[in-house]
Amino acid sequence: MTLQGFRVELAPDAGQADRLAQHAGLHRVVFNHCLAHVKAVMGQRAAERTYGIADDELTPAVGWSAPALERYWRATHREAYPWFGDEGLSSRVPKEACRALAAALSNWARSRTGARKGRRVGFPRFRRRKNGATCRFDANTAHPATSRLVHVPRIGKVPTREDMGWLTDRIAEGRARVLGSRFERRAGRWWVSFQVEVDRADVNARRAAPVGGPAVGIDLGIKTFATIAADDGTIVEVPNPRHLQHKLRRLRRANKALARKQKGSKNRGTAAAAVAKIHLDVAHARANFLHKLSTSLTRTKSTIVIEDLSVAGMVKNRRLARHIADAGWAEFRRQLTYKADWYGSTVVVADRWFPSSRTCSSCGAVNRDLTLAERTWTCPCGTIHDRDRTAAINLLRLAA
């Protein structure tokens, strides 16, 4: 069984959309209510320490586990938010909001001690309405009812704009089950993402990468998204679609129109929706490009060698940050990794300090003086190198 996400767009009527928005608002309220309590107790304990109060006499600490936060919500919501019981909202949403806050607090605490890998995680912030509408349901409380309907607690059956037959057939056969669901509104449209445990052995076997098939080295870049060197000597350059760059003019005009609208007016809401739609179109176009390329590579290549790029460090370059973020290198690597597990190919990640662009593919000499602005360079052995092609060839040699 494989853990997999399954995302479809919903087509709710006006009443269903309002109810989904209410549940998203409930998720935000519960998260903020419990977070305010945690911060208040932490602040009180910190203040008491400054007064010289012993640790065993301080205000009792708040439990950060999801059950502890849920108990606090249940004990206080009748007085703080009496409308919760009157609106007929699902009790599953507060449970998931408490889980989300517990995970955020745990990540912050583990990040402070160095127990969590990756960048430092800050203390959780209060969620705001303008940051988006999302809510979660645990287990299969929200699930596909048919190939075109999703059952949502307290809302009913919400139609979808896409067919879910691939998932519903497997659920009916006992080859898949829903572990959780997340509802999200973007640019006025609603999506549901199911986390499912599914048996996809038939698909993986049908689309499996050839045994002993070709190996490739991939150098990622900005002008050319990917330079792919294969072991048969061919080199393919995949141009960078620059999805955001092509929409910047429209985005600037839409943002200027938004800035001219009066706050709180209906026209401002319409202008904000236009800006959101452009961002959504860019995100969908980028995701479509990355999925198509990563799927094609993992289904046709037996070994794929890629770089271990420090994207978080590279985006600190203010001249290249937008172009790097627009390319989506980290997402491309993530997709290659999990799809390789599906289709039986192998992904090899080169060492972060491997000088792929600086190493001569003919004699092995390393050009330590090569700068980022130099797109070609000449080795003392006489070989003229294109840095992207050279990097792809050198990465390919790591496949052996």
N, C-alpha and C positions, 0 to 999 in steps of 0.2 A: 504493500500500500504506500502511496505517495501523498505527501501534503502538497496541496495545490490551491491556488486562488482561482475563482471563477467569477467574472465581473460582467454584469449586464445592465443596460439602461432600462429604467422603469418608465411607464407611461401612466402615471396616476392622474385621476381626475382632480378637480379643484379641492374637493373635500378631503381626498386622500393626501394630497400634497400638503394641505394645512395640518393634518394630523401628523404627518412625518416631520414637519417643521416643529410641531409642539414637542414631539419626542426628542428632537435634536436640542431644543431649548431646555428640556428637562435634563438631558445629559450634561449640558453646560452648567446649569444651576447646581446640580448635585456635586459636580467636580469643584466648582468655586466655593460652595458651602463648606465642604470638607477641607479644602485647602486653606480657607480662611481660619478654620478652627486649628489646623496644624500650625499655621504661622503665628496665631495668637498665643498658643501654648509655648511655642519655641521662644517667642519674644518675652513672655512672662518669665520663663526659666532663666533666660539670659539676664534679664533685669534683676532678678532675685540674686543671682550670683554676684552682681556688682554690689549688692548690699551685704555681702559676706555670709549669706545663708548657706548652711551645709547642704551637700548634695542630697542627703537622705531626707531633708526637710523641704526640698523644692516642690513646686507644683508637679503632680504626677505627669510623666511624659505621655504623649499620645501614641497609641499603637499605629504603625504605618501599614499594617497588613490590610488586605481588602476586606476580610470579615470584620476587623475592628472599625474601619471607616464606615462600613455598611451599618454596623450597630449604632454608631453615632448618628447617621442619617435617620435611621428608624426612630431613634429616641427624640430627635429634635424637629423633624420635618412637619409634624402636625401643628406645632406652634409657629415655626418660621415660614412654612409654605403650606397653608391649609388648603390651597387650591389643588394640591397634588391628588388628594383623594376624590375631589369633586369632578375633576376633568376626565377621570376614567383612563389614565395613562398606564402603560405597562410597568409593572414593578421590576421587570428585567433590566430596564435602562439604568436605574440607579445602581443596580448591582454591577453592571459593566463600567459605569462611570467611576465607581470606587476602585475597581480593578485597574482602570487606566491611571488613576492618581497613585495608587500603591506602586505600580510599575515605574511611574515617573520619579517618585520619591526614592525608590530602591536604586534606580539608575543614577540619580544624583549622589546618593550616599556611597555607592560602589565606585563611582567615578572619582570622588574626593580621595578615597583611599588607594586608588590605583588598581582596584580589583576588576574594573570594567575596561575592556579594550576600546581603543579609538579615542576620539577627541573628548575633552572634558565636557560633561553635561551640566548645565546650570540648574538652579532650583526651579521647580515648576512655576509657571506663570498662570495668572487667571485667564480664563478663556473669554473671548469677546464675541459678540454676535457677528461682527463684520469679518471675523477670521474664518467663517464658514459654518455650515450646518452639518453635523455628523452625529450619529448615534450607533450603538452596538447592541446586539442581542446575543445571548450566550446559547451554546449548543444548537439544537435545531428548532428553537422556538420560532424563528423565522426561517422558512424553507420553501423550495419550489413545490407548489401544489400541483401544477401541470407544466407542460413545456412552455406555456405562455403566461402563467400566473404565479405570483409569489405570495405566500401566506405571511402576513405580518400581524403579530399580536395587537389586539385592540384597534386594528385598522381594517383588516379583512384581506381579501385577495386583490392584489395590485397587478395589473397587466404589465408586460414587458415589451420592449421594442425589438427584442431579439429572441430567437428560439433557443430554449435550454434543453433540447432533446438529448444532447450528448450527456448531460448530467442527469436528467431525470430517468433516462433509460438505465443508467448504472445504479442509481438509487433503488429503482424498482427491482433490479436483479441482485441487490445486496452487495454490489461492488463499489459503493460509495456511500459516505454519510457526511452530513453537514456538521462541522464543529463550532461554527460561529458565523455571524454575519455583521456587516457594517454598511450603513446607509449614509450616503453623502450627496449633498447638493452643490453643484458647481454651475455657474452661469445660468441659474434658474432651472437646471435639469437634474434629475435624481438618478443615482446609480446604487446598485446593491452589489457588494462583494462577498461571496461566500468563501470561507475557508473550509476546504473539503479534504477528506481522506479518501483517496480514490485508487482503484486498481486500473492502471493505464498500460498494463503489460502488452495488450494487443496493439495499441498505438505505437508504443516504443519498439516493438518487434517489427512492425510494418515499416517504420521510418528509421530503423537502426542504421548507424553509420557503417560503411563497409569495413570488414575486418582486413587489416593490413592496407587500408586505403591511403590516400595522399595525406601528407603532413604540410602544414603551413605555418609561417611566421607572420605576425600581424603587427605593424607599426601604426599607432594611432597619431593623428595630427589634426590640424585646424584647416589648412587649405585643402588637403586631401584627408578625408575622415579616416580611411584605412588603406594602407599599402600592404598587400597580401602577396607574399612570396611563397610559391609552392615548390615541392621537391622535384618537380619535373622541369624546373628552370623558368617557369612563367611567373610574371609579376603583374598583378591586377591592382589598379588604383580605383578606389571607391570615392567619388567626390563627396564633399561635405554638403549636405542639403541646406545648412544654415537656416533652419526653420524660423528662428526668432528674427534673424537679420532681415529676412524677406518680408516680415510683418511690421518692422519697426516704424515705417512711415505711417501706416494705418494706426499703429498703437499710439504714436505721438499725437496724431490728430484726435484720436478718441480721448486721450488723457486731457488734451487742451479743452475739448468740448465739455468734459466732466468738470474741469476746474472752473468753467464759466457758469455752471448751474448753481442755483441757490440751494444751500444745504436744507435737507428735509423736503424738498419739492419732488413732485412726481417726475419731472424732467431729469432731475439728478439721478433718480433710480434707473431711468431708462438709459442714461449715459453710462452709469456704472455697469449695467448689464452688457452694454456694447464692449466696454473694456474687458470684462470678464470673458466674453465670447472669443475675443482675439487670443487671450491667453490660453483658453481651452483648446482652440484650434491648433495652436502651436504645440501644446503638450500632446495632443492626439497624433499630430503628424510626426513628431519625434518618436513617440512610442511605436508607431506603425513601422517607421524606418528601421529602428533598432531591432524589433521583433523579427522582421523579415530577414535582415542580414544575419542575425545570430542563429535563427532557425536553419537558414540555408547552410551555414558553415558547420553546425553541429551534426547535421544530417548527411553531409557529404565528405567530411574530413575525419580522419581517424585521430590525428593529433593536431592541436592548435596551441601555438606558443604566443603568449601575449606579455606585455610589460606590466610591471607593478608600479603604476603611476601614483604619485602623491598628489591627487587632485586637490585635496584640501590646502596643500601648500602652494600649488600652482595658481589657484584662483586669487592668491594674494597679489599677483601681478595685475595692477589696475588696468593695464593696457590690453590684457588678454583674458581677464576674468569672465567677461560676458561671452566671448567666443568659446571658452572652455566649458562653461556651464551649458551653453547652447548645444554643444556636441553630445554630451551625455556619455562620456567615457566610462564612468563608474557603473552606470546602469547597463551599459553594453557588456562589461566584464561580468556583472551579476547574472545577466541572462545567459551568457556563454557557459558559466559555471553550472547552473542548475539544468540547463538543456543538455549539456554534455553527459550528465548523470542519466538523463532520460534515454538518450539515443546511443549510449555506449562509446562515445568519443572521449578523448583525454585532453584536458586543458593543463598546459604547463605554464607556470608564471615565472618569468625571469626575475633574477635578483634586482632589487630596486636600483642598485648602483652598477649594474652591468652596462658598460659603455657601448651600447648597440650602434649609435650613430657615429661614434668617434673611432670605431675599430675598422681598419681596412679589411675588407672581405677577401682580399687577395693574399696579403702578406701577414696580416694580423697585427700590424703596428697600430698604436693608439694615438690619436691626435688630441692631446690634452688642451690645446689652445682653441679648439672649435667653439664658436659662439652660436647663440640661438639664431642670430640674423644670417649666418652663413648657411645657405641651402645646398651648396656644393663645395667640395674641397678636393684637393689633389694630394695624394699620398707620395712620400719620397720615392716609392717604388714606381711611380708614374701612373698609377690608376686614378682616374677621375671618378669621384663618388657623388651621387645624389644622396643626401643624408637619409631621406625616408626609405629609399630602396635598399640602401646599405644596411640600415637598421633592421628591415624586414628579413634580409638574407641572413644576418647574424643571429637573429632570433630563431630563424628556422633551424639553424645548426644545433640549437639546444634541444631539439626534438629527439635526437638520437639517444 
